[in-house]
Every structure is written in structure tokens, then in C-alpha cells.
Amino acid sequence: MGNSQKRAIQHYRSRLALRGLARFEVLGRDADRDLIRSLARRLSEDTPEASELRASVSKSIAGEPPKPGRILAALRGSPLVGTDLDFSRPHEQGRKVDL
């Protein structure tokens, strides 16, 4: 690559940096190429739709933190609630083993 081509690339990337954009490489499936490119194109825009998309993708990737008390709520919703089940077991001494 000649010096003029290197300078052109440097100038292009510095103009991108002034706009707040960065160039980076992403690995993904070949079938997702168009999806990733369109997602990157949308996210590079400075619009409310891009901000909404960014928040939605971030939330989807990060997941929601678990809510406290979900196990207790599941146990309370069990069909066994209110039944008089006896879960006690008889205690046995076991058998004698000749070593």
C-alpha cells in the first residue's frame, strides 16, 4: 500500500473519530452478516430510534437481574399447598456389616 493510500485511510479514520465513530472487527456467522451490518449502521446514527435500539439491545444482552422472592412465590403457587402431606420418614439403624 502506497503512502497516499495510508494517508487517505488515516484521514478517513480521523474524520470518523471526530464524528464519535470507531472502526472495529466483529466475528459472526456468515448468515448474520447483513443483520450485523444493518444493526451497526442504525447504531451509528445520532437519532432517538438509535438510542432506543441501543437500550433495547443492551437490555436484551445483559438480561434482567433476578427479582427477590421468586422461589418463595413459586413454592406458594405449588399445587401441594394446603394438602396435609407427611414427609417424615422412620429412622432405621441400618444393617450390620462384617468387615
Buried (B, 14 or more C-beta within 10 A) or exposed (E): EEEEEEEEEEEEEEEEEEEEEEEEEEEEEEEEEEEEEEBEEBEEEEEEEBEEBEEEEEEEEEEEEEEEEEEEEEEEEEEEEEEEEEEEEEEEEEEEEEE
